[in-house]
Amino acid sequence: MAKAIETFRLWAETVRADVDAFKQLLESPNADEASRQLAAVALGYFISKMDLIPDWNEGIGVIDDVMVLRVCGHLTQGHPHGELPAAAEAALGRLANEAEAIATFLGAGIYDKFKAYCAKLVDQPVRGRTTSQLLADADLRTALYADVAEELQKNVPIVIADPEDAELRLKSYLTQKLR
């Protein structure tokens, strides 16, 4: 069972490329509205402190953030992204593919709820900014990117002393919160 937690922990190492891909998608003038909204959701969730698993929860508090990035990447598939740099398009494809590991870990029922939760985040403002406002206002996007940069500065490696315990706590949190 502890293999999943190691996979999730390693995802934190690509977070800079992941958020950069979402920033480029959010700025893409030819991306459809759904893709741009999901990019805003992914970035907003990344900077939110009070999410499914609070960031201060030892070992697993950031794992839900990297999971949401992957599920949002998966949700953008099939929607036009516009003309993105190759690295951003590759990162979004990688994120979408990695969402399968989340589905395997959580099981179909909880994963479907997790995916639905991510999709509904489009309606949730973060730090007073709605996704609609972010799509329409370049200054609000600039403020979001500043918040993301600040969060990335705080980003430290995920340290997990007991991977099996971390997996149990992660699955328990998500199962309880996604009822």
Secondary structure as the mmCIF struct_conf table of DSSP 4:
data_model
#
loop_
_struct_conf.conf_type_id
_struct_conf.id
_struct_conf.beg_label_comp_id
_struct_conf.beg_label_asym_id
_struct_conf.beg_label_seq_id
_struct_conf.end_label_comp_id
_struct_conf.end_label_asym_id
_struct_conf.end_label_seq_id
HELX_RH_AL_P HELX_RH_AL_P1 ALA A 2 TRP A 11
HELX_RH_3T_P HELX_RH_3T_P1 ALA A 12 THR A 14
HELX_RH_AL_P HELX_RH_AL_P2 VAL A 15 GLU A 27
TURN_TY1_P TURN_TY1_P1 PRO A 29 ASN A 30
BEND BEND1 ALA A 31 ALA A 31
HELX_RH_AL_P HELX_RH_AL_P3 GLU A 33 ILE A 47
BEND BEND2 LYS A 49 ILE A 53
TURN_TY1_P TURN_TY1_P2 ASP A 55 TRP A 56
BEND BEND3 ASN A 57 ASN A 57
TURN_TY1_P TURN_TY1_P3 GLU A 58 VAL A 62
HELX_RH_AL_P HELX_RH_AL_P4 ILE A 63 THR A 76
TURN_TY1_P TURN_TY1_P4 GLN A 77 GLY A 78
BEND BEND4 HIS A 79 HIS A 79
BEND BEND5 GLU A 83 GLU A 83
HELX_RH_AL_P HELX_RH_AL_P5 ALA A 86 LEU A 106
HELX_RH_AL_P HELX_RH_AL_P6 ALA A 108 LYS A 120
HELX_RH_3T_P HELX_RH_3T_P2 LEU A 121 ASP A 123
STRN STRN1 VAL A 126 VAL A 126
TURN_TY1_P TURN_TY1_P5 ARG A 127 GLY A 128
STRN STRN2 ARG A 129 ARG A 129
HELX_RH_AL_P HELX_RH_AL_P7 THR A 131 ALA A 136
HELX_RH_AL_P HELX_RH_AL_P8 ALA A 138 LYS A 154
BEND BEND6 ALA A 161 ALA A 161
HELX_RH_AL_P HELX_RH_AL_P9 PRO A 163 LYS A 177
TURN_TY1_P TURN_TY1_P6 LEU A 178 LEU A 178
#
